[in-house]
Amino acid sequence: MESSGNPNPIASPDPQPTGGNAVAPEVTTASEASEASAPVLSDGTLPANQELWQQSLGWQPSETEQAKLQALYKGIIEGNIKLNLTRLTEPAAFWEKHLWDSLRALRPWLLGELALGKPDQAPKIIDIGTGGGFPGIPAAIVFPQSQVTLLDSTRKKMVFLQQLVSELKLSNVRTVTERAEASGQQEQHRGKYDLALIRAVGPVTVCAEYCLPMVRYGGMAVLYRGQWSVEEAEALTEAVHLLGAEVTEVKAFETPLSQGTRHCIYIKKIAGTPDMFPRPVGVPVQSPLP
């Protein structure tokens, strides 16, 4: 992954490719969704967009992965009838704001720029505040050798996601219905994950406190954000220091259809997280670090 030099100011632009209680957010507004330039596919089929994948990520899904992404879309749309999983139901908007957005943050691992996990061990990934299953389920599809945990405190959604991953035959996914603050203090989660993903709304320092206690020494966390400011960068730098980590890069990019602004913040675990973190349920939101 190309270094930004100083990770704390705003961000490094994308290079051109050569070839919990946190709730997963809708990372765009309704107006942004309507701006997607790709045509609506009335039969409910996702656009393949192989050239867009390749141009923007330097990677594209295989036929098997594309079929699973299509099945994921179908399952989410069907589940959306009873559950509030997403407002993005039009195929192109769903592709861009859920699938592409989920996987864009994983580009360093998709391209092999960063190693995922330790040698000879199945990588462990956790999606904190998974909501409708993003980015965790797309990650499980493209990294079938990994073990992916979907964490959220909303039981109805988690029951649905457990059924969905079973239907998708994703044996590498498990669901956990729990608050992030509670999971971060439990032995089975604390310091156990190679990669933590959090695409949640709320202050960036709260997201850091939710995820970093669950990351192993040497592991990484990725925070998905929309806009990014100097003030957020400064606050995050202080917070991750308290949590035993450092910001290694802030990556700025645009979504390929509607040109929405996105940022991914990459954080590396360089020390143990003090036992007091995460603080009890509700405290991180009420009194954000630092």
SEBA-55516 format. One record per residue (C-alpha): x, y, z; residue number from 1. Coordinates in Angstrom, 3 decimals, padded with zeros to 6 digits. Each point is the difference from the previous one (the first is absolute). Example, Ala and Ser with C-alpha at 12.3 -4.5 7.8 and 13.67 -1.06 7.14 Angstrom:
REM residues 2
<rec <012.300, -004.500, 007.800>, 1> <rec <001.370, 003.440, -000.660>, 2> 
***
This chain:
REM residues 290
<rec <000.000, 000.000, 000.000>, 1> <rec <001.440, 003.352, -001.025>, 2> <rec <000.903, 002.130, 002.990>, 3> <rec <-001.505, 003.418, 000.481>, 4> <rec <003.105, 001.306, 001.739>, 5> <rec <-001.735, 001.725, 002.907>, 6> <rec <-003.217, -001.905, 000.777>, 7> <rec <-001.514, 002.624, 002.264>, 8> <rec <-000.750, 002.952, -002.259>, 9> <rec <-002.776, -000.608, -002.423>, 10> <rec <000.731, -002.891, -002.302>, 11> <rec <001.992, -001.473, -002.829>, 12> <rec <-001.725, -000.273, -003.375>, 13> <rec <-000.489, -003.315, -001.732>, 14> <rec <002.698, -001.125, -002.407>, 15> <rec <-001.249, -001.084, -003.395>, 16> <rec <-000.161, -003.804, -000.115>, 17> <rec <002.256, -001.748, -002.393>, 18> <rec <-001.878, -002.935, -001.245>, 19> <rec <-016.885, 000.642, 033.732>, 20> <rec <-002.798, 001.864, -000.159>, 21> <rec <001.320, 001.683, -002.965>, 22> <rec <-002.454, -000.240, -002.860>, 23> <rec <001.266, -000.476, -003.535>, 24> <rec <-000.749, 003.222, -001.811>, 25> <rec <-001.547, 000.931, -003.249>, 26> <rec <003.101, 001.882, -001.006>, 27> <rec <-001.771, 002.233, -002.445>, 28> <rec <-003.037, 002.235, -000.133>, 29> <rec <-003.154, -000.800, -001.939>, 30> <rec <000.903, 002.734, -002.456>, 31> <rec <003.426, -001.545, -000.574>, 32> <rec <-001.600, -003.341, -000.726>, 33> <rec <-002.203, 001.571, -002.649>, 34> <rec <003.058, 001.444, -001.725>, 35> <rec <001.444, -003.384, -000.976>, 36> <rec <000.642, 000.218, -003.713>, 37> <rec <-000.367, -003.675, -000.876>, 38> <rec <-003.390, -001.036, -001.420>, 39> <rec <-002.566, -001.673, 002.227>, 40> <rec <-000.247, -003.721, -000.640>, 41> <rec <-003.693, -000.775, 000.223>, 42> <rec <000.524, -003.751, 000.410>, 43> <rec <001.816, 000.498, 003.316>, 44> <rec <003.347, -001.204, -001.338>, 45> <rec <003.127, 001.665, 001.273>, 46> <rec <002.168, 001.664, -002.628>, 47> <rec <003.192, -001.992, -000.491>, 48> <rec <002.092, 003.162, -000.449>, 49> <rec <003.136, -002.053, -000.571>, 50> <rec <001.796, 002.913, -001.662>, 51> <rec <-000.920, 002.314, 002.881>, 52> <rec <001.277, -002.514, 002.531>, 53> <rec <003.263, -000.291, -001.920>, 54> <rec <000.438, 003.717, -000.606>, 55> <rec <-000.723, 001.050, 003.574>, 56> <rec <001.433, -002.899, 002.014>, 57> <rec <002.382, -001.771, -002.361>, 58> <rec <-002.062, -003.105, 000.793>, 59> <rec <-003.279, -001.577, -001.033>, 60> <rec <-002.150, -002.793, 001.426>, 61> <rec <000.141, -003.472, -001.467>, 62> <rec <-003.119, -001.589, -001.465>, 63> <rec <-000.560, -001.844, 003.268>, 64> <rec <000.406, 003.154, 002.062>, 65> <rec <-002.282, 001.961, -002.338>, 66> <rec <-002.686, -002.666, 000.356>, 67> <rec <000.228, 000.194, 003.780>, 68> <rec <-000.177, 003.803, -000.060>, 69> <rec <-003.131, -000.288, -002.157>, 70> <rec <-001.497, -002.495, 002.459>, 71> <rec <000.874, 002.336, 002.858>, 72> <rec <-001.827, 002.843, -001.731>, 73> <rec <-003.052, -002.187, -000.585>, 74> <rec <-000.029, -001.124, 003.628>, 75> <rec <000.328, 003.518, 001.387>, 76> <rec <-002.801, 001.310, -002.235>, 77> <rec <-002.287, -002.830, 001.119>, 78> <rec <000.887, 000.556, 003.649>, 79> <rec <-000.548, 003.722, -000.381>, 80> <rec <-003.736, -000.632, -000.316>, 81> <rec <-000.203, -000.766, 003.723>, 82> <rec <003.189, 001.558, 001.363>, 83> <rec <001.496, 003.433, -000.460>, 84> <rec <003.278, -001.228, -001.468>, 85> <rec <000.660, 002.663, -002.638>, 86> <rec <-001.681, 002.768, -001.946>, 87> <rec <002.293, -000.705, -002.944>, 88> <rec <-001.965, -002.562, -001.991>, 89> <rec <000.606, 001.084, -003.605>, 90> <rec <002.689, -002.278, -001.476>, 91> <rec <002.577, 002.621, -000.992>, 92> <rec <-000.272, 001.887, 003.298>, 93> <rec <000.237, -003.248, 001.956>, 94> <rec <003.066, -001.041, -002.000>, 95> <rec <001.754, 003.312, 000.582>, 96> <rec <-000.976, 000.891, 003.556>, 97> <rec <000.087, -003.482, 001.527>, 98> <rec <002.097, -002.394, -002.070>, 99> <rec <002.600, 002.272, -001.576>, 100> <rec <000.233, 002.156, 003.133>, 101> <rec <000.456, -003.073, 002.199>, 102> <rec <002.789, -001.441, -002.139>, 103> <rec <001.791, 003.243, -000.874>, 104> <rec <001.323, 000.166, 003.561>, 105> <rec <001.412, -003.509, -000.409>, 106> <rec <002.018, 000.858, -003.113>, 107> <rec <003.410, -000.374, 001.739>, 108> <rec <-000.868, -003.616, 000.862>, 109> <rec <-001.731, -000.772, -003.288>, 110> <rec <003.159, 001.041, -001.859>, 111> <rec <002.333, -001.717, 002.448>, 112> <rec <001.598, 003.267, 001.091>, 113> <rec <-000.662, -000.978, 003.612>, 114> <rec <-000.035, -003.494, 001.474>, 115> <rec <-003.316, -001.070, 001.479>, 116> <rec <000.656, -001.870, 003.237>, 117> <rec <002.934, -002.131, 001.061>, 118> <rec <001.649, -002.702, -002.146>, 119> <rec <-001.673, -003.403, 000.202>, 120> <rec <-002.986, 001.377, 001.936>, 121> <rec <-003.453, 000.875, -001.284>, 122> <rec <-000.333, 003.792, 000.158>, 123> <rec <-002.567, 001.264, 002.479>, 124> <rec <-002.126, 002.995, -000.984>, 125> <rec <-002.682, 001.747, 002.056>, 126> <rec <-002.639, 002.379, -001.341>, 127> <rec <-001.127, 002.173, 002.906>, 128> <rec <-003.508, 001.425, -000.291>, 129> <rec <-000.666, -002.071, -003.108>, 130> <rec <-003.638, 001.095, -000.427>, 131> <rec <-001.025, -001.524, -003.340>, 132> <rec <003.215, -002.008, -000.263>, 133> <rec <002.339, 002.602, -001.474>, 134> <rec <002.925, -000.098, -000.382>, 135> <rec <000.287, -003.405, 001.695>, 136> <rec <-001.896, -002.210, -002.459>, 137> <rec <001.724, 001.377, -003.120>, 138> <rec <003.316, -000.494, 001.845>, 139> <rec <-000.925, -003.623, 000.723>, 140> <rec <-000.836, -000.546, -003.683>, 141> <rec <003.317, 001.316, -001.332>, 142> <rec <002.113, -001.479, 002.821>, 143> <rec <-001.476, -003.510, 000.306>, 144> <rec <003.058, -001.180, 001.931>, 145> <rec <-000.804, 002.443, 002.821>, 146> <rec <-002.254, -000.334, 003.035>, 147> <rec <-002.385, 002.961, 000.121>, 148> <rec <-001.983, 001.074, 003.062>, 149> <rec <-003.017, 002.274, -000.449>, 150> <rec <-000.667, 001.941, 003.199>, 151> <rec <-003.105, 002.055, 000.723>, 152> <rec <-002.370, 000.495, 002.909>, 153> <rec <-003.250, -000.106, -002.031>, 154> <rec <-001.276, -003.552, 000.427>, 155> <rec <-002.539, -000.030, -002.841>, 156> <rec <002.611, 001.024, -002.525>, 157> <rec <002.472, -002.552, 001.295>, 158> <rec <-002.534, -002.822, -000.214>, 159> <rec <-000.632, 001.010, -003.605>, 160> <rec <003.715, 000.214, -000.824>, 161> <rec <000.640, -003.445, 001.467>, 162> <rec <-002.666, -001.415, -002.296>, 163> <rec <001.354, 001.977, -002.966>, 164> <rec <003.607, -001.175, 000.364>, 165> <rec <-001.306, -003.562, 000.288>, 166> <rec <-001.909, 000.430, -003.256>, 167> <rec <003.125, 001.467, -001.618>, 168> <rec <001.973, -003.035, 001.251>, 169> <rec <002.538, 002.249, 001.701>, 170> <rec <001.316, -002.440, 002.564>, 171> <rec <002.722, 002.487, 000.976>, 172> <rec <-002.460, 002.452, 001.595>, 173> <rec <-001.416, 000.067, 003.518>, 174> <rec <-002.342, 002.530, 001.588>, 175> <rec <000.226, 001.422, 003.513>, 176> <rec <-002.802, 002.041, 001.563>, 177> <rec <001.768, 002.223, 002.496>, 178> <rec <001.045, 003.530, 000.790>, 179> <rec <003.504, 000.877, -001.179>, 180> <rec <000.910, 001.280, 003.463>, 181> <rec <-000.878, -003.373, 001.521>, 182> <rec <001.687, -002.100, -002.701>, 183> <rec <003.207, 001.979, 000.320>, 184> <rec <000.372, -001.143, 003.602>, 185> <rec <-000.668, -003.671, -000.724>, 186> <rec <002.875, -002.477, -000.348>, 187> <rec <-001.379, -001.534, -003.197>, 188> <rec <000.161, 003.374, -001.757>, 189> <rec <002.607, 002.158, 001.708>, 190> <rec <003.219, 000.149, -002.015>, 191> <rec <-001.139, -002.834, -002.259>, 192> <rec <-000.520, 001.587, -003.427>, 193> <rec <002.433, 000.699, -002.816>, 194> <rec <-002.300, 002.594, -001.546>, 195> <rec <-002.875, 002.019, 001.451>, 196> <rec <-002.402, 001.866, -002.281>, 197> <rec <-002.367, 002.685, 001.214>, 198> <rec <-002.271, 001.808, -002.411>, 199> <rec <-001.995, 001.624, 002.752>, 200> <rec <-001.372, 003.447, 000.634>, 201> <rec <001.145, 002.019, 003.002>, 202> <rec <003.185, 001.723, 001.128>, 203> <rec <003.136, -001.565, -001.413>, 204> <rec <001.526, -000.356, 003.460>, 205> <rec <-003.019, -002.036, 001.120>, 206> <rec <000.468, -002.313, -002.983>, 207> <rec <003.661, -000.408, 000.942>, 208> <rec <-000.891, -000.927, 003.572>, 209> <rec <-002.514, -002.559, -001.246>, 210> <rec <002.404, -001.806, -002.318>, 211> <rec <003.610, 000.281, 001.157>, 212> <rec <-000.310, -002.095, 003.195>, 213> <rec <-001.001, -002.923, -002.226>, 214> <rec <002.999, 000.306, -002.339>, 215> <rec <003.125, -002.084, 000.669>, 216> <rec <003.466, 001.484, 000.294>, 217> <rec <001.149, 000.718, -003.556>, 218> <rec <-003.559, -000.172, -001.356>, 219> <rec <-001.901, 002.758, -001.779>, 220> <rec <-003.273, 001.877, 000.271>, 221> <rec <-001.731, 001.865, -002.814>, 222> <rec <-002.449, 002.809, 000.703>, 223> <rec <-002.354, 000.884, -002.838>, 224> <rec <-000.877, 003.696, -000.124>, 225> <rec <-001.616, 002.520, -002.322>, 226> <rec <001.535, 003.432, 000.499>, 227> <rec <003.183, 000.395, 002.032>, 228> <rec <001.351, 003.019, 001.842>, 229> <rec <003.193, 001.166, 001.685>, 230> <rec <-001.873, 000.065, 003.321>, 231> <rec <-001.035, -003.649, -000.378>, 232> <rec <003.547, -000.976, -000.965>, 233> <rec <001.455, 001.709, 003.070>, 234> <rec <-002.555, -001.548, 002.362>, 235> <rec <000.497, -003.463, -001.486>, 236> <rec <003.786, 000.208, 000.302>, 237> <rec <-000.314, 000.635, 003.730>, 238> <rec <-002.658, -002.660, 000.507>, 239> <rec <001.824, -002.818, -001.795>, 240> <rec <003.147, 000.767, 001.995>, 241> <rec <-001.996, -000.686, 003.178>, 242> <rec <-001.281, -003.229, -001.555>, 243> <rec <003.411, -001.345, -001.022>, 244> <rec <-000.087, 000.814, -003.690>, 245> <rec <001.074, 002.486, -002.649>, 246> <rec <-001.581, 001.394, -003.149>, 247> <rec <002.046, -001.214, -002.943>, 248> <rec <-001.938, 001.527, -002.875>, 249> <rec <-003.086, 001.982, -000.897>, 250> <rec <-001.160, -000.768, -003.514>, 251> <rec <-002.278, 002.367, -001.929>, 252> <rec <-001.970, -001.089, -003.061>, 253> <rec <-003.242, 000.490, -001.932>, 254> <rec <-002.697, -002.558, -000.656>, 255> <rec <000.031, -001.003, -003.677>, 256> <rec <-003.600, 000.816, -000.979>, 257> <rec <-001.173, 002.970, 002.062>, 258> <rec <003.454, 001.395, 000.859>, 259> <rec <-000.785, 000.107, 003.707>, 260> <rec <002.878, 000.784, 002.358>, 261> <rec <001.298, -002.842, 002.144>, 262> <rec <002.914, -000.541, 002.375>, 263> <rec <001.483, -003.153, 001.462>, 264> <rec <002.106, 000.291, 003.138>, 265> <rec <002.534, -002.788, 000.495>, 266> <rec <001.161, -000.619, 003.574>, 267> <rec <002.653, -002.451, 001.184>, 268> <rec <000.101, -001.586, 003.455>, 269> <rec <003.487, 000.565, 001.419>, 270> <rec <-000.564, -000.722, 003.699>, 271> <rec <-002.514, -001.517, 002.369>, 272> <rec <-003.211, 001.885, 000.721>, 273> <rec <-000.310, 000.964, 003.700>, 274> <rec <-002.507, -002.170, 001.884>, 275> <rec <-002.356, 002.927, 000.603>, 276> <rec <-000.855, 000.181, -003.725>, 277> <rec <-002.567, -000.355, -001.344>, 278> <rec <-001.789, 001.748, 002.818>, 279> <rec <-003.443, -001.226, 001.180>, 280> <rec <-002.994, -000.016, -002.322>, 281> <rec <-001.019, 003.512, -000.986>, 282> <rec <003.021, 001.778, 001.468>, 283> <rec <001.998, 000.345, -003.262>, 284> <rec <-002.905, 001.896, -001.575>, 285> <rec <-000.725, 002.097, 003.074>, 286> <rec <003.651, 000.917, 000.557>, 287> <rec <002.036, -000.519, -003.190>, 288> <rec <003.788, -000.280, 000.141>, 289> <rec <002.434, 001.611, 000.385>, 290> 
***
